[in-house]
């Protein structure tokens, strides 16, 4: 009977993507996704409606803020925000070393939804550079099943 039904090992797609990103030195993509996902926990619901993460580059988190008063207020809590991001439940140590707050137009802040990841608006739209990097990364994966899973997952993210 065991010949008919070979033993299968199942993995969560999230863990597979995380492993592939780490292997290809793309941890910042993973860190940014986690920061974006838990942003309302990191800064609190009221502030998450006024400010949101824009990008993570060279361990510097860029945050878009609706008003310069909120930007000024958040600067006082930069160390606390970095500490929360460094918690093992979110990113772990070393993900973010500095935060830069930028004032952005209101319509941009209001157009970003920080709903749970099931909502279509919750995932950030990838740029052409990010799409190229995702495609390049998928080509480096030697396991065909893993490569196909990774490609499907990235296509799903890009199409949102």
N, C-alpha and C positions, 0 to 999 in steps of 0.2 A: 504494500500500500504506500510505503514511503517513496517508492520509485515513481508512482503516479503523481504525487503531490510533493514536489521538492520543497525543502525548507526555504521559506522566504524571510527576508529581513526587511522590516519597514522602518523608514526614517521620516522625521518631520522635515518638510521642505525648508523650513526656517533654519534648521541645523545644518542642512546641506549647503544652503546659500552662504551661511555664516562661515562654514569651513572653506568654501571656495574663495570667498572674499579675503579671508585671512591668508590663504596660500598665495594669493596674487597681490599681496600688500595693498589691499583696498579696504583696510579697516575703517577709514574715515567714512566711507559710504555706509557701512554697518552702524557706526557710532551716530552719524547724522540721523539715520532712520530711527534709531532708538530714542534719540533726543526729541525728534519730531513727534514720535508716538506718545512719549510720556511728558510732553511739554506742560500740559495743564497740571500735572503732579509736581513738576519741578518748580514752577513759578506760582502756582495756584490758579484756580479758574478765573477770577476777575482779571488778573494780569495777562492770562493767556489769550484773552479777547483783545488786548491792547498791544501785545507784542508776540512775535513768533520767530523761530529760527529760520534764517535765510540760507546759510551754507556753513560748512565746516571745512576750513582749509588750513593746513599746517598747524593743526591743533588749536586754531583760533576759531571760535564760534561767532558768526555774524548774526545779529538779531535785529529784525525790523521792528521798529516801535512807532506807534500811531502818533505820538505827541512827544515833544522834547521834554516835557515835564515828567512823563513816564520813563523816558530814557535816563534822565537825571536820577530819578528815584531808583531805578534798577541798578545803576552803577554802585550804589551803596551795598547792594546784595550780590555783587559779582562773585565774591569768595564763597558765599553760601550756595549760589547756583552751581558753581564749579564743583563744590563738595557733593551736592546732590547728584550731579551727573556722574561723579566718580564712584558713587555707591555701586556695589556689586549687582544690584538689581537692575541698574540702567546700563552703564557702560564700563565701569571699573576704572581703576587709576590710570591717569595719563591720557585720557581721551581728549580733554579740553584743558588748556593751560591759560587761556585768555579769552575774554568776551568783548566784542566790539558792538556797541549799540548804534544803530543808524535810524534816523527818522525817515519814515516812508509815507507816501500818501495814504489817506484813510481807506480809499477803495481797495488798495492792495491788501491791507490787513483784514478788511471785512470779507474779501473774496476767499481767504484761506480758512478752511474749516478744520478744527482740531477734534473732530469726532473720532470714534474708534476706527481702526483701520479697515473696517468693512465698508465704509462709505467711499464713494468714488472720488470725492474731493480730498480725502485724507492723504493720499500719496502725492508727493511733489512730482511735477512734470519733469522728465529728464531732458537735458539739453542734448544737442547733437553729439557733443564731445562725450557725454556720459553714455549715450547709446553706442557710440563707437567703442568705448572702453568695455562695455558689457559684451559686445559681440567679440571683441578681441579676447576677453577673458574666457568666454565660452569655448573658443577655439583651442585654448590651452588645456582644456580638460580632456584627459585621455579616455576615461570611462565613458562609453557612448550613451548609456542610460542616464548617467549623471549630467552629461553635456546636454542631452535632450530635455531633461527636467529643468536645468538651469536656463536654457534658451526659452522654454515655454513660460517659465516664471518671469523672466526679464521682459518678454513680449507682453505679458499681461500687465506688468507695471508700466511699460512704455505706452500701451494703448489707453491707459486711464487718463 
